[in-house]
C-alpha cells in the first residue's frame, strides 16, 4: 500500500477523532495517541526494500535470511563441473563454480569458457565474480566481469530437489561496443535460502491472537466512550469471562467421559 494512502488514513482518522470528541464531549484520546497510531501504520504498510547478498567467498554469500553456498558444486580444478551444448550454434559452454579449471588452451584459471568453432574463449574468471540481485526476490545473479569483450551472467534459481542444472539462455551483443553478454541459468538446491516460513498452526494462532486483541480493544473503547463503563465493566462480555474457567472444567470432564453428559437420577 502506498505511503499516500497511509497519510490519507491518518487524516481521515483525525477527522473522526474530532467528530467523536464533539459528540461525546471527551478528550481522553489525545493527539499524541493518534500520532503514534498513524506512525505504526506508516511503518507496517511501507514497501519492503530489497536486500543484497553479501559475498563471503568465491561462491557463497549471506543475507539476513541465511547463506547461499555453492561449494558442493565445486569442480576438481581440472575439468569443468558443468557443460552445455547449444543446439542452434553448436557452441559448448563450460562452467565450474568455486574452483577454477584450466581444461582448454586459452581458458586458463577459468570459471566459464566457450568453445566456438575451433577456438576457446574465456567468459569469466573466478576472481572476477560478484553477486548481484536479491535471493529472496529470486533475482540473484553470479556476474563475471568482462574478459576481452565477453562477460557472463548466471541467474541462480532455487529447486529443493535438484542437484544442479546449467543452461545457456542467450547471447546479447552491444552494436556500438561489440561487447557480448552471455546469459545462463543454474538451477540447484544450493541456491535456496533456509525455510523460515510459519506452519499452518502458527498462522492460525497468530490470527486468533490478532482477533482477540481487536475484540478486546474495540470492546473496551465501545464500552468506555459509548456506554461510559468504568473499571472491570470495561471488559467485554465480563460474565462470560467469569464463567470461562468453569466452562473449561466442564469441557474437560465432558471429553474425559467420552463426550457423554453426566446424568444423575434420584431413586424413587
Residue frames relative to the residue before (quaternion, step in Angstrom):
aa qw qx qy qz dx dy dz
X 1.0000 0.0000 0.0000 0.0000 0.00 0.00 0.00
X 0.4727 -0.6979 0.4522 0.2915 3.63 -0.76 0.93
X 0.6304 -0.5430 0.4051 0.3790 3.54 -1.27 0.50
X 0.6106 0.5762 -0.3587 0.4081 3.59 1.03 -0.77
X 0.6423 0.5190 -0.3257 0.4605 3.59 1.04 -0.75
X 0.6272 0.5241 -0.3377 0.4668 3.57 1.07 -0.71
X 0.6463 0.5148 -0.3196 0.4638 3.58 1.00 -0.84
X 0.6275 0.5244 -0.3324 0.4698 3.59 1.02 -0.77
X 0.6213 0.5437 -0.3401 0.4502 3.57 1.03 -0.80
X 0.6721 0.4980 -0.2993 0.4590 3.57 0.90 -0.95
X 0.6396 0.5249 -0.3243 0.4585 3.58 1.01 -0.81
X 0.6731 0.4820 -0.2899 0.4802 3.59 0.93 -0.89
X 0.6383 0.5255 -0.3275 0.4573 3.56 1.05 -0.77
X 0.6185 0.5374 -0.3356 0.4648 3.61 1.08 -0.72
X 0.6382 0.5202 -0.3239 0.4660 3.59 1.00 -0.83
X 0.6509 0.5130 -0.3055 0.4689 3.56 0.99 -0.89
X 0.6221 0.5519 -0.3266 0.4492 3.57 1.06 -0.80
X 0.6776 0.4893 -0.2922 0.4648 3.59 0.90 -0.93
X 0.6482 0.5104 -0.3205 0.4654 3.59 0.98 -0.81
X 0.6411 0.5293 -0.3212 0.4534 3.59 1.04 -0.82
X 0.6518 0.5176 -0.3176 0.4543 3.57 0.98 -0.83
X 0.6482 0.5086 -0.3235 0.4653 3.59 1.01 -0.78
X 0.6877 0.4991 -0.2842 0.4440 3.56 0.99 -0.88
X 0.7845 0.3357 -0.1669 0.4939 3.55 0.86 -0.98
X 0.3633 -0.7600 0.4716 0.2608 3.56 1.26 -0.24
X 0.5950 0.5451 -0.3772 0.4545 3.57 0.99 0.81
X 0.1713 -0.7773 0.5971 0.1003 3.53 -1.15 0.58
X 0.2229 0.8160 -0.5054 0.1705 3.54 1.17 0.65
X 0.6812 0.4162 -0.2796 0.5335 3.58 1.10 -0.67
X 0.2161 -0.8222 0.5160 0.1052 3.59 -0.25 1.24
X 0.6240 -0.5289 0.4171 0.3960 3.53 -1.31 0.35
X 0.5663 0.5900 -0.3861 0.4267 3.59 1.15 -0.49
X 0.6461 0.5085 -0.3135 0.4751 3.57 1.00 -0.84
X 0.6354 0.5312 -0.3218 0.4589 3.55 1.03 -0.81
X 0.6514 0.5177 -0.3155 0.4563 3.57 0.95 -0.87
X 0.6546 0.5101 -0.3176 0.4588 3.59 0.93 -0.88
X 0.6409 0.5280 -0.3223 0.4546 3.59 0.99 -0.85
X 0.6719 0.4925 -0.2957 0.4676 3.58 0.90 -0.92
X 0.6338 0.5354 -0.3314 0.4492 3.58 1.01 -0.82
X 0.6391 0.5173 -0.3269 0.4659 3.60 1.00 -0.77
X 0.6442 0.5067 -0.3301 0.4682 3.58 0.97 -0.78
X 0.6432 0.5255 -0.3309 0.4479 3.61 0.96 -0.79
X 0.6720 0.4908 -0.2986 0.4672 3.58 1.00 -0.82
X 0.7073 0.4838 -0.2705 0.4388 3.58 0.83 -0.99
X 0.7681 0.3812 -0.1936 0.4767 3.57 0.99 -0.80
X 0.4467 0.6805 -0.4670 0.3454 3.61 1.22 0.10
X 0.5754 -0.6015 0.4176 0.3642 3.61 -1.06 0.67
X 0.4401 -0.6859 0.5175 0.2608 3.56 -1.09 0.78
X 0.3637 -0.7472 0.5164 0.2068 3.57 -0.76 1.05
X 0.5198 -0.6267 0.4825 0.3229 3.55 -1.17 0.66
X 0.2807 -0.7647 0.5649 0.1317 3.54 -1.22 0.57
X 0.3562 -0.7235 0.5499 0.2173 3.55 -1.00 0.82
X 0.4133 -0.6818 0.5482 0.2528 3.54 -1.32 0.37
X 0.2933 -0.7880 0.5207 0.1480 3.57 -0.43 1.25
X 0.4348 -0.7337 0.4684 0.2307 3.54 -0.71 1.15
X 0.1922 -0.7855 0.5831 0.0773 3.55 -0.94 1.02
X 0.7942 -0.0500 0.0785 0.6004 3.56 1.10 -0.73
X 0.7719 -0.3711 0.2395 0.4573 3.60 -1.23 -0.19
X 0.8159 0.0997 -0.0617 0.5661 3.61 1.17 -0.34
X 0.6653 0.4395 -0.3275 0.5069 3.58 1.05 0.70
X 0.0071 0.7792 -0.6264 0.0179 3.53 -1.19 0.66
X 0.2940 -0.7763 0.5453 0.1166 3.54 -1.25 0.51
X 0.0814 -0.7519 0.6522 0.0514 3.53 -1.17 0.79
X 0.6878 -0.4599 0.3449 0.4434 3.56 -1.28 0.00
X 0.6769 0.4940 -0.2815 0.4675 3.60 1.24 -0.41
X 0.7650 -0.2948 0.2004 0.5363 3.58 1.23 -0.18
X 0.5224 -0.6373 0.4885 0.2869 3.53 -1.39 -0.07
X 0.2069 -0.7324 0.6351 0.1318 3.54 -1.14 0.77
X 0.0283 0.8107 -0.5778 0.0895 3.57 -0.62 1.16
X 0.1805 -0.8120 0.5517 0.0611 3.57 -0.57 1.21
X 0.2870 0.8049 -0.4839 0.1887 3.61 1.26 0.22
X 0.6377 0.5304 -0.3647 0.4230 3.69 0.89 -0.67
X 0.6699 0.4821 -0.3035 0.4761 3.61 1.22 -0.31
X 0.3634 0.7566 -0.4792 0.2569 3.59 1.26 0.17
X 0.4157 -0.6845 0.5403 0.2581 3.55 -1.14 0.68
X 0.6131 -0.5662 0.4074 0.3708 3.56 -1.31 -0.12
X 0.5851 -0.6048 0.3622 0.4009 3.59 1.28 0.09
X 0.6916 0.4425 -0.2773 0.4990 3.59 1.24 -0.17
X 0.7901 0.0852 -0.0327 0.6062 3.58 0.89 -0.96
X 0.5958 -0.5899 0.4120 0.3568 3.54 -1.21 0.57
X 0.5365 -0.6289 0.4648 0.3173 3.53 -1.18 0.66
X 0.8023 0.1420 -0.0451 0.5781 3.59 0.97 -0.91
X 0.0223 -0.7557 0.6533 0.0414 3.54 -1.23 0.61
X 0.0321 -0.7852 0.6184 0.0011 3.54 -1.12 0.71
X 0.1955 -0.7787 0.5893 0.0901 3.56 -0.91 0.98
X 0.3202 -0.7428 0.5610 0.1760 3.56 -0.73 1.10
X 0.4007 -0.7562 0.4673 0.2219 3.58 -0.53 1.16
X 0.6491 0.5291 -0.3272 0.4377 3.61 1.11 -0.61
X 0.8024 0.2834 -0.1348 0.5075 3.59 0.74 -1.04
X 0.3571 -0.7429 0.4709 0.3145 3.57 1.29 -0.41
X 0.4063 0.6979 -0.4861 0.3340 3.59 1.23 0.30
X 0.2427 -0.7559 0.5934 0.1323 3.56 -1.14 0.70
X 0.1343 -0.7946 0.5906 0.0409 3.56 -0.82 1.06
X 0.1278 -0.7871 0.6024 0.0357 3.55 -0.92 1.01
X 0.0102 0.8082 -0.5855 0.0626 3.54 -0.92 0.93
X 0.0309 0.7802 -0.6233 0.0428 3.52 -1.05 0.86
X 0.2480 -0.7816 0.5518 0.1518 3.62 -0.45 1.14
X 0.8150 0.3176 -0.2325 0.4252 3.54 -1.30 0.50
X 0.8225 0.1213 -0.0277 0.5550 3.58 0.64 -1.11
X 0.4136 -0.7217 0.5037 0.2332 3.57 -0.79 1.06
X 0.1627 -0.7687 0.6098 0.1034 3.57 -1.23 0.53
X 0.1825 -0.7677 0.6070 0.0935 3.55 -1.25 0.52
X 0.1050 0.8559 -0.4953 0.1055 3.52 0.85 1.06
X 0.8046 0.2387 -0.0961 0.5352 3.59 1.02 -0.78
X 0.5601 -0.5682 0.4833 0.3604 3.53 -1.27 0.45
X 0.7635 0.2909 -0.2406 0.5240 3.58 -0.73 1.04
X 0.7386 0.3275 -0.2133 0.5493 3.57 1.25 -0.12
X 0.1882 0.7992 -0.5439 0.1733 3.57 0.88 0.95
X 0.8418 0.0900 -0.1074 0.5213 3.53 -1.14 0.81
X 0.3331 0.7864 -0.4469 0.2663 3.55 1.02 0.89
X 0.2762 -0.6958 0.6290 0.2095 3.49 -1.36 0.41
X 0.7852 0.0943 -0.0131 0.6119 3.55 1.19 -0.69
X 0.0170 0.8040 -0.5917 0.0572 3.55 -0.93 0.95
X 0.2032 -0.7735 0.5921 0.0988 3.55 -1.20 0.67
X 0.1869 -0.7343 0.6414 0.1203 3.54 -1.04 0.88
X 0.0416 0.7974 -0.5953 0.0898 3.58 -0.44 1.27
X 0.7914 -0.0337 -0.0611 0.6073 3.57 -0.50 1.25
X 0.7580 -0.3235 0.2427 0.5118 3.61 -0.44 -1.15
X 0.6431 0.5324 -0.3223 0.4463 3.59 1.26 0.14
X 0.3256 -0.7266 0.5760 0.1853 3.54 -1.22 0.64
X 0.0881 -0.8039 0.5882 0.0000 3.56 -0.93 0.95
X 0.4141 -0.7109 0.5219 0.2253 3.53 -0.95 0.98
X 0.1415 -0.8085 0.5693 0.0463 3.57 -0.78 1.08
X 0.8159 -0.0827 0.0507 0.5700 3.59 1.21 -0.13
X 0.2258 -0.7514 0.6065 0.1286 3.54 -1.11 0.80
X 0.6297 -0.5718 0.3742 0.3695 3.55 -1.12 0.68
X 0.7240 0.4489 -0.2611 0.4540 3.60 0.92 -0.85
X 0.6548 0.4946 -0.3264 0.4691 3.60 1.27 0.07
X 0.4963 0.6827 -0.4137 0.3412 3.59 1.29 0.10
X 0.0055 0.7655 -0.6434 0.0025 3.54 -1.22 0.69
X 0.4007 -0.6902 0.5471 0.2525 3.55 -1.21 0.56
X 0.0475 -0.7806 0.6232 -0.0007 3.53 -0.99 0.94
X 0.7372 0.4304 -0.2949 0.4293 3.59 -1.20 0.47
X 0.4848 -0.6534 0.5204 0.2593 3.51 -1.41 0.03
X 0.3669 -0.7555 0.4919 0.2293 3.64 -0.50 1.11
X 0.6071 0.5592 -0.3617 0.4335 3.61 1.10 -0.58
X 0.7081 0.4209 -0.2463 0.5106 3.57 1.14 -0.67
X 0.4966 -0.6775 0.4124 0.3525 3.59 1.28 0.00
X 0.5871 0.5998 -0.3556 0.4112 3.57 1.18 0.48
X 0.3318 0.7597 -0.4992 0.2521 3.60 1.18 0.47
X 0.0494 -0.8054 0.5894 -0.0398 3.56 -0.88 1.07
X 0.2774 -0.6908 0.6379 0.1973 3.53 -1.18 0.73
X 0.0771 -0.8201 0.5670 -0.0065 3.56 -0.48 1.22
X 0.1604 -0.7726 0.6109 0.0645 3.54 -0.82 1.09
X 0.4552 -0.7128 0.4667 0.2586 3.56 -0.68 1.12
X 0.6676 -0.5561 0.3208 0.3770 3.61 -1.12 0.72
X 0.0803 -0.7508 0.6550 0.0280 3.50 -1.17 0.85
X 0.8232 -0.1722 0.0813 0.5349 3.60 -0.39 1.24
X 0.7518 -0.4201 0.2001 0.4673 3.58 0.66 1.20
X 0.6742 0.4248 -0.3123 0.5173 3.59 1.18 0.45
X 0.0475 0.7755 -0.6286 0.0349 3.55 -0.98 0.89
X 0.2526 -0.7798 0.5612 0.1144 3.56 -1.22 0.51
X 0.0839 -0.7580 0.6455 0.0418 3.52 -1.23 0.70
X 0.0945 -0.7969 0.5966 0.0103 3.56 -0.72 1.12
X 0.2439 -0.7703 0.5754 0.1267 3.58 -0.55 1.17
X 0.2540 -0.7803 0.5581 0.1232 3.57 -0.76 1.08
X 0.0684 -0.8000 0.5961 -0.0052 3.55 -0.85 1.04
X 0.3913 -0.7284 0.5208 0.2122 3.54 -0.95 0.95
X 0.1281 0.7488 -0.6437 0.0926 3.55 -0.99 0.95
X 0.3672 -0.7964 0.4288 0.2170 3.62 -0.08 1.27
X 0.7647 0.3858 -0.2140 0.4696 3.60 1.01 -0.65
X 0.6527 0.5227 -0.3116 0.4513 3.60 1.22 0.10
X 0.4456 -0.7011 0.4966 0.2517 3.57 -0.88 1.01
X 0.7267 -0.3642 0.2539 0.5243 3.57 0.80 -0.97
X 0.0366 0.7816 -0.6204 0.0536 3.57 -0.89 0.98
X 0.1293 -0.8084 0.5742 0.0045 3.54 -0.59 1.25
X 0.0202 0.8185 -0.5685 0.0804 3.60 -0.70 1.12
X 0.3546 -0.6895 0.5899 0.2256 3.55 -1.09 0.79
X 0.2492 -0.7908 0.5458 0.1210 3.58 -0.88 0.96
X 0.7515 -0.2999 0.2375 0.5375 3.59 0.61 -1.10
X 0.3034 -0.7068 0.6027 0.2125 3.51 -1.41 0.16
X 0.1165 -0.7801 0.6133 0.0419 3.55 -0.85 1.03
X 0.0996 -0.8018 0.5884 0.0314 3.57 -0.95 0.93
X 0.3882 -0.7060 0.5484 0.2240 3.53 -0.91 0.99
X 0.4094 -0.7478 0.4616 0.2451 3.63 -0.57 1.11
X 0.6677 0.5030 -0.3042 0.4568 3.59 1.16 -0.50
X 0.7901 0.3052 -0.1497 0.5101 3.57 0.72 -1.08
X 0.3401 -0.7591 0.4783 0.2817 3.59 1.29 -0.39
X 0.4329 0.6873 -0.4745 0.3390 3.59 1.20 0.39
X 0.2600 -0.7777 0.5593 0.1210 3.55 -0.91 0.96
X 0.1422 -0.7570 0.6337 0.0721 3.53 -1.09 0.84
X 0.1888 -0.7927 0.5754 0.0698 3.55 -0.65 1.17
X 0.1924 -0.7950 0.5711 0.0686 3.55 -0.81 1.10
X 0.0000 -0.7925 0.6083 -0.0429 3.56 -0.86 1.03
X 0.1940 -0.7436 0.6141 0.1798 3.54 -1.33 0.05
X 0.1081 -0.7616 0.6365 0.0552 3.53 -1.15 0.75
X 0.0922 -0.8000 0.5929 0.0036 3.54 -0.53 1.25
X 0.2175 0.7852 -0.5400 0.2110 3.56 -0.58 1.16
X 0.5663 -0.5943 0.4544 0.3459 3.54 -1.23 0.46
X 0.6215 0.5611 -0.3388 0.4290 3.58 1.21 -0.43
X 0.6169 0.5171 -0.3502 0.4790 3.58 1.29 -0.02
X 0.5392 0.6260 -0.3942 0.4024 3.58 1.29 0.16
X 0.3865 -0.6840 0.5698 0.2411 3.53 -1.07 0.79
X 0.6149 -0.5367 0.4052 0.4119 3.62 -1.13 0.47
X 0.4253 -0.7121 0.5058 0.2369 3.53 -1.01 0.88
X 0.0083 -0.8052 0.5916 -0.0392 3.53 -0.51 1.27
X 0.3235 0.7720 -0.4954 0.2320 3.57 1.18 0.42
X 0.5181 -0.6543 0.4651 0.2951 3.55 -1.16 0.66
X 0.4777 -0.6456 0.5130 0.3030 3.54 -1.15 0.64
X 0.6794 -0.4819 0.3565 0.4232 3.56 -1.30 0.29
X 0.6451 0.5314 -0.3206 0.4457 3.58 0.97 -0.82
X 0.6500 0.5117 -0.3138 0.4661 3.58 1.01 -0.84
X 0.6401 0.5232 -0.3231 0.4606 3.58 1.00 -0.84
X 0.6619 0.5040 -0.3064 0.4627 3.59 0.95 -0.88
X 0.6427 0.5177 -0.3234 0.4630 3.59 1.01 -0.78
X 0.6439 0.5131 -0.3183 0.4700 3.58 1.01 -0.81
X 0.6470 0.5127 -0.3167 0.4672 3.58 0.95 -0.88
X 0.6509 0.5157 -0.3123 0.4613 3.57 0.96 -0.89
X 0.6547 0.5168 -0.3104 0.4559 3.58 0.94 -0.88
X 0.6508 0.5122 -0.3116 0.4659 3.59 0.96 -0.88
X 0.6589 0.5087 -0.3095 0.4596 3.58 0.94 -0.87
X 0.6410 0.5157 -0.3273 0.4649 3.59 1.01 -0.79
X 0.6496 0.5126 -0.3182 0.4625 3.59 0.96 -0.85
X 0.6506 0.5058 -0.3154 0.4705 3.59 0.93 -0.89
X 0.6360 0.5408 -0.3159 0.4509 3.57 1.00 -0.90
X 0.6963 0.4752 -0.2780 0.4605 3.57 0.88 -0.95
X 0.6806 0.4949 -0.2972 0.4512 3.58 0.84 -0.99
X 0.6893 0.4698 -0.2882 0.4702 3.59 0.82 -0.97
X 0.6504 0.5248 -0.3178 0.4479 3.57 1.00 -0.82
X 0.6609 0.5040 -0.3043 0.4654 3.58 0.94 -0.89
X 0.6604 0.5043 -0.3121 0.4605 3.60 0.92 -0.90
X 0.6535 0.5130 -0.3167 0.4577 3.58 0.98 -0.85
X 0.6914 0.4798 -0.2867 0.4578 3.58 0.85 -0.95
X 0.6769 0.5034 -0.3003 0.4453 3.59 1.02 -0.76
X 0.8031 0.3359 -0.1662 0.4632 3.58 0.67 -1.09
X 0.7127 0.4214 -0.2645 0.4946 3.60 1.12 -0.51
X 0.8030 0.2648 -0.1308 0.5177 3.58 0.87 -0.95
X 0.4187 -0.7468 0.4387 0.2730 3.58 1.28 -0.09
X 0.2525 0.7948 -0.5145 0.1998 3.58 1.09 0.67
X 0.1667 -0.7765 0.6019 0.0831 3.56 -1.24 0.55
X 0.8449 0.2122 -0.1341 0.4725 3.56 -1.28 0.44
X 0.8475 -0.1102 0.1012 0.5093 3.56 -0.99 -0.93
X 0.5695 0.6120 -0.3811 0.3949 3.58 1.20 -0.44
X 0.5447 0.6252 -0.3930 0.3975 3.60 1.26 -0.24
X 0.5868 0.5782 -0.3768 0.4235 3.60 1.18 -0.46
X 0.4247 -0.7142 0.4896 0.2642 3.63 -0.68 1.05
X 0.8467 0.0549 -0.0674 0.5250 3.59 -1.02 0.87
X 0.0105 0.8625 -0.5053 0.0258 3.54 0.92 1.00
X 0.6421 0.5366 -0.3339 0.4340 3.61 0.94 -0.83
X 0.6307 0.5320 -0.3386 0.4523 3.58 1.03 -0.77
X 0.6920 0.4767 -0.2900 0.4579 3.61 0.87 -0.93
X 0.5981 0.5405 -0.3685 0.4630 3.59 1.15 -0.50
X 0.7219 0.4243 -0.2381 0.4921 3.56 1.05 -0.79
X 0.4510 0.7401 -0.4293 0.2539 3.60 1.23 -0.33
X 0.6570 0.4983 -0.3459 0.4476 3.70 0.79 -0.82
X 0.6685 0.4937 -0.3066 0.4641 3.59 1.00 -0.80
X 0.6176 0.5299 -0.3426 0.4694 3.58 1.11 -0.65
X 0.6277 0.5210 -0.3302 0.4749 3.58 1.04 -0.79
X 0.6405 0.5231 -0.3224 0.4607 3.59 0.97 -0.84
X 0.6684 0.4949 -0.3039 0.4648 3.59 0.91 -0.92
X 0.6408 0.5251 -0.3235 0.4571 3.57 1.05 -0.75
X 0.6231 0.5434 -0.3330 0.4534 3.57 1.05 -0.80
X 0.6936 0.4630 -0.2792 0.4761 3.58 0.86 -0.95
X 0.6044 0.5638 -0.3514 0.4396 3.58 1.10 -0.67
X 0.6768 0.4613 -0.2847 0.4981 3.58 0.96 -0.87
X 0.6338 0.5492 -0.3276 0.4352 3.59 1.00 -0.83
X 0.7214 0.4236 -0.2355 0.4946 3.59 1.08 -0.73
X 0.6051 -0.5964 0.3496 0.3948 3.57 1.19 0.49
X 0.5957 -0.5971 0.3427 0.4137 3.57 1.14 0.77
X 0.5207 0.5874 -0.4384 0.4376 3.56 1.04 0.85
X 0.4626 -0.6841 0.4946 0.2710 3.54 -0.97 0.88
X 0.4557 -0.6691 0.5121 0.2869 3.53 -1.09 0.77
X 0.0892 -0.7982 0.5952 0.0241 3.57 -0.92 0.91
X 0.0841 -0.7809 0.6176 0.0408 3.55 -1.01 0.84
X 0.1153 -0.7970 0.5924 0.0239 3.52 -0.87 0.97
X 0.3362 -0.7219 0.5659 0.2136 3.53 -0.94 0.84
X 0.4264 -0.6951 0.5125 0.2689 3.53 -0.91 0.85
X 0.2719 -0.7609 0.5742 0.1318 3.53 -0.95 0.98
